[in-house]
Amino acid sequence: MKRNNLSIWAFGILSICFICSVLLFTFIIFINEDDYDKRGTFGDMFGGANALFTGLSFVALIVTILLQRKDLNTQREELSKQTNSIHVQNFENTFFQMLNLFHGIVDSLEIKEKGEIIKGRRVFAFLNEKIKDLLYEFTLTEEYQDRCDYEIEDIIRYTFIQKEDAIKVYDELYSQYSDVLGHYFRALYHIVKFTDKYPDIDRQKYISIARSHLSNSEQVLLYYNCLHSNGVLKFKPLVEKYALLNNIDWTYFPETIFSLFYNIDAYVNRTSP
């Protein structure tokens, strides 16, 4: 804006100087010339000057229009930046409020088990141990033993686990602790869904922030939940789209075959440097 004003002032000053020079030159000629014919001839010379000044006026008008147009474009860009900033700020306000509510839900989780009360994030560690026990018990069933067709040794006990087996085991866990798991995963799902649907933001960035708030045990339970009917249709595609299982701790799983139950995109953040 300041640069445009300086250009206009410079053009105006130069025009004034030019006009003053012409007037001064004309005055000197008229004073020193007594021949009226020569004065008339000299005056006719300024017919071209009139055309010149008309042209200069037109050029000045064009320059003014162009400068105003540039100013309008600059103002439009600044307004667009301000609008985008407000747009992102509105999203972040809601996003971080949802994260705070999510932490409140986690802190309020409670399981009563054999006279002991387990609270907060300790719930997830407990549920992970529970699912390990359920997996082991499943490998002792006749259904699983018949599939292997021989007595299973501990070293290969989980080798023949299939995706359906993992779903069945989690279904048993969920039937016992549906209040805790259902409440928790609904809250997490809505954070991810809200971010996924919000336009014109860096979705991967914010979902990565949400993922960073998950403990190892929470990621493991997220893995099982999104194989299950609770999350397979809506949540699992988002887990794979935004790599919500990135950096999952595989020591929580008894066999590497479990990694095949998801698309590789669930484990790899493509936007990572």
N, C-alpha and C positions, 0 to 999 in steps of 0.2 A: 504493500500500500504506500509506504513512504517513498519507495523508488519510483512509483508511477507519478506521485505528486511532484517529485524533483524533475522528472522529465517534462511535465507540463510547465513548470516554472521556467525551466531552461529554454523551452521553445518560445514562451511568451516574452522573455527578456531579449532573446535574439531578434524576435520580430519587432519589438519596440526599438531596439538599437538600429535595425535596418531602416525603419520608417523615419526615425530621427535623422539618420545620415542622409536620406533622400531629401527630406525637408530642408536640412541645412545646406546641402549642395544646391538645391533649387533657389533658396534665398540668396546665396552668394552670386549665382549666375544672374538673377534678376537685378540685383544691385549694380553689378558691374557691366551690365549690357543695356545700352540705350536704344538699340535698334529693335523696334517692336516686332518686325518680321522675324528676326532671329529668335526673339522671345517666344513668338508663336510656334516657330519650328521646334524650339526646345520643349515647349509644352506638349507638342504632339508626340514627343518621345515617350511621354508617360502614359499614352494609351496602352502600350505594351505592359507598362508597370501595373496598370489596373488589372489587366488580364493575369499578370503574375500574382498580384495580391489575391485575386479571386481564386486562383489555383492553390495558393498557399492556405487560404481559408478552408478550401475543400479538403486539402491534405490534413490540416489541423483538426477538422471535424472527424476525418477517418481515424486519425491517431487517437483522438479522444474516445471514440467508440471502441477501438481495439483495447485501449487501456481499461476502459470500464468493463469490457467483456472479460479481460484478464482478472480484474478485481472480483467480478462475479464468480468466476471459476474458482478463484482462491477461497472466497467466502463459502462456496458450495463444498469444496474439499474439507475446509475446517469444520463445517456443519456436519458433514458425513462422518468425520473422525469423532466428533463429540457424540453423535448418535450411536456410533459403534461402541464407544466407551461406555455410554449409558446402558447399551444392550448387554455388554459383557458384565457390567457391574450388577445389573438386575439378576442375571443368571448366577453370578457368584454368591450374591446374598442368599438366594434360595438354596443353592447347592451346599453351601457350608452350614446353613441352618439344618438341612436334611442330614448332613454328616453328624452334627451335634445331637440331633434326635436319635440317630443310629447308635451313637455311643451311649446315649441314655438307655436305649433298649438293651444293649450289651451289658451295661452295669446292673440292670434290673433282672437279668436272667437268674433263675434259681432252680436247682434240682435237689430233691430230697431223696437220698439213697442210703438205705440201711441205717437210719437214724442220723446220718450226716447231711448237713446242708451245704451244697456246692453253689457258689455264686460267681457272677461276672464271667470273666474270660476263662476261669478255671473250668467252667462248664464244657468248653470245647475240648480241652485236654481230656476230660473225663469221657466225653462222647467218642473221642478218637480211640481211647483204650477199649471202650465198649465195642466199637465196630471191628477192632482187631480180634477180639474174643469171638464175635459172631462169625467172622470169616473163618477162623480156625474151626469152630463148631460145624460150619458148613462143609469143610473138607472131610469131616468125619461121617457125614451122612451117607446113606446107602446110594443115593442118587449120584453123588460125586464119586464114590468109590467104584461104582459100576462103570462110570465113564472112563476112569483111568485103567480099569481092567487088571489091576494088580495092587498089591499093598503099597501104600504111599510112604515114602521116607520123608523125613522133615526137610531134607535138602531140596526136594522137588515138590513139596506139598502144594504150592499155589500155582504151579506151572500151567495147569489146565483150567484155571479160572477163566470164565468168559464174561462178557459184558452183562449178560442176563443174570449171572451169579452175583455180581456186584450190586445190581439193582435189587435183587431179592434180599440180599443181606441188609442193604440200606432201608428197604421197605420195613424190615423187622425193627430196625433201630427207630425209624420214623413213627411206627405205630406205638412205640413206647414213650417217645418224647416229642410228639407232634406239636404240643403247645409251644415248646421252646424253639424247635427248629422252624416251624411254620411262621411264627412271629418274626424271627430273625431274618429269614430269607426273603420274606415279603418286603421288609424294610430295605434290604440290600438291593433287591431287584428294582425297586422303584427309584432308587438313586441312579442306577445304571440306565434304566429306561428313560428317565427324565433327561439325563445328559445326552443320550443317543438321539432323542427327538428334538433337542434344542438347536435352532439353526445358527449358522455363522459363528461358531466357537471352535476351539481346538478340543474336540471331544476326547481324543486319545489322552491328551494332557490331563484332563480332569478325572477321567476314569482311572488313569494311572495313580492319581492322588488318592482316589477312593480305595484302590487295591492296596496301596501302601499302608492303609489303616487295618488291613487284615493280618491276623497272626498266622503262623504256619498251620495250626490246627483248624482255623477257620477256612483256609484255602482247601484243605483236605476235605472238609465237610461240604464245601461248595462243589468240589469235584464230584462227590457222590450224589449230592442233591440234584445236580443238573443232568445226571444220567437217568434219574428217577422221573416218574410221570409228573412230579411237581414242577420240574424245571426244564424238561427236555425240549418242549415245544417253543417256549418263549425266552427262557433264561440262557439255555445252552448256546443258541446262536450268538448271543451277546458276549458270552464268555469267550467264544472262539474269535469273534470279531475284534475284541479289545484285549485279547491275551490276558484274561483275568487269572489264569493259572501260571503266568510267567513267574519263574523262580520258585515254583512249588517244591517243597522238600520231599524228595522221593524216598527218603528213609522211613517215612510214615507208611509206605506201601510195602507189602511183603514180596512183590514180584514186579519186574519192569514191564511185564505184559500189560499192566494197567494203563501205561502211557498210550497204548494203541486205541483206547476207547474214545479218544477225542481227536479231532483234527489238529495237526501240528500247530496251527495258528493260535490255538488256545494257550500254548506254552511259549510262544515267541513274539515278543513285542517288536513289530516291524519298524517302528519309529525310533527305536533306541539307537543311540549313536554307535 
